[in-house]
Amino acid sequence: MTDSTKTKKPNFWAMLLGSWFYSGKMPIASGTWGSLASLPFAWFIVKYVGVAGLGIASVFIFWVGCKCADNISENLEKKDPGVIVIDETVGQWITLLVAPLSLGYYMVGFFLFRIFDILKPWPACWADSKVEGGFGVMLDDVFAGIYAAIVLFVIINYFPIDFTSLPIVGMYM
């Protein structure tokens, strides 16, 4: 077999982190699974380090994600393979920067982020289609996370809904 016919494989660490511990390998809705897999990490960071720790972790994972996405995209020869979900991790964590440490609010943040990640309002659609490489893979989810965080902030501060007292959520608190 010549070098041109060999199947390229992404670096082990790039795949492990880029697929967010293989949650991106789920056959259907890998982005949703990646977002869901990000929630326990966010909870742990906020509980034991604080919101500032989640912000710092988001910046670090953004940088790591750019590198992982570059490696995976290059080796799989696709612009934004579905297996890459570390971008969902960053977007989800950005959303949760405004959320109280509550399963109910984390659920609302999860759904808001997924909506904005799927709809990709400007400038997320611009980043998704025009920005190349791992940076482009990551950037549209940053914008989706910012939009979701704004909406979540408005819900928390201006609507009298207490998501911590939902019956199914309250029993897990």
N, C-alpha and C positions, 0 to 999 in steps of 0.2 A: 504494500500500500504506500503510495507517495504521500508527501506532506499535504498536498492539496486535497486528498480524499479522506484524510483522517478527520474524525469528528473532534471538534475542539470542545474542551470541558472548562467551564469556569473554575477559578480558584476555589478550593474548599471553603475558605473563610468568607469569600465574597458571596458564595451561594448560601452558606449558613445564615449570614446576617442579611444579605440582600433579599432572601426569601422569608425573612424574620422567623428563623428557626423552623423553616420548611412549611410554614403556614401558607406560603405562596404557591405551594405545589398542589393545593387542593384543586380538583378538576373543574369545579364550578365556583364562580364568584371569589376568586383568589384575593381581590382587594378587600372584600368584606371580611374574609377570614384573617387577612393581615391586620386590618383595623381592630378586629376583635382580639387577636393575639397580643396587640399592643396595650390593651387596657390593664392587665395585671401588672405590667412593668410600670406604667404610669402611676397606678395606685401605690405600689411599693415605694417608688421614688418620692412621691408627695408625702406619704405617711412617715417615711424615715429621714428624708432630706429636706422636704418642703417644696413649695411651688418654684422657688428660684432654682432648685436642683433639677426640676423637670425642664425649666427653660434652658439651663446649661446642657442637660442631656439632649434636648431637642437640637441644639446647635451642633453638638458633637455628632449625633446620629445623622444629621443632615450631611455633614462632611464625609462621614463613613459611607453613607448611602450613595453619595456622588461617586466615590471610588468603586463601591460594589456594583453599582448600576453600569458604570463604564466597563468593568471586567465582564460582567454577565452579558451585556448587550453585544460587546465585541465578539465574545466567544460563541454566542448563540446566533450571531449575525442578524439580530433584530433590534429595531430602534428602542422599543420599550416592551420587552417580554413580560407576559402576565405573571411570571414567577417572581418578579421583583415587586415586593410589597413593603420594603423598608421606607418607601416614600409615604405610604399610608401611615406607618408608625409616626413619622415626623408630623404629618398633618393632623393625625388624631391627638398627639401630644400637644400641639399648638392649641387645638380646640379646648383641651382640658386644662389649660393654664388658667382659665377663668372659672372653672367648676369647683364647687365645694367637694370635699372628699366624701362623696355619697354615691352609692350604687345607682340611685335614681337619676342624679344629674350626669353621671358618667354614661348612662344609657341614652339620655337625651343628647349629650355631646356626640356619642357614637352615631346616632341616627342623623343628626345635623351634618356631621362631617361626611357621612356617606352620600347624603343628598347633594352637597356642594361638590364633592369629588366626582360624582356621576354627571351633574349638570355642567360643571366647569364654566361658570360665568367669567367674563373678562376680568382680569388678565390671565386666569388659569388656562383658558382655551388658547390664548396666544402662546403661553409658555409651553403648553403641551404640543403645539404644532410647529413652533418656530425656534425654540431653544434646543440646541443639540446636546448630545452626550448625557452623562449621568446627571449633570446640573439641570438639564431640561426635564429629565425623568422626575427629579425631586421637586422642582420649583412649582409645578402646577398644584401639587398637593399642599405646599406651603400656603399658596393663595386660598385653596379650598379650606384649609385649617383656619386661616385668618377670618374668612367669611363666617365659618361656623362658630368661631369664638365670639365674634361680634353679635351674632344672633343669640347665642347662649347667654352672653352677658346681658343683653336686653331682656331676655326671658327671666333671668335670675333677679334682675334689679327692678323691673317695671311690671311684671305680671305676678299676681298673688297665687302662684301655683307652688306648692311645696312638694317637690318630687321625692323628698325623703320619706314622706308618709304614705306613699302608695302601698296598698296591702301586700302585694307580692314582693315589693322591694324592701319594705320595712322589716319583714321577717328575716332578712339577711344582714341586717345592720347590727 
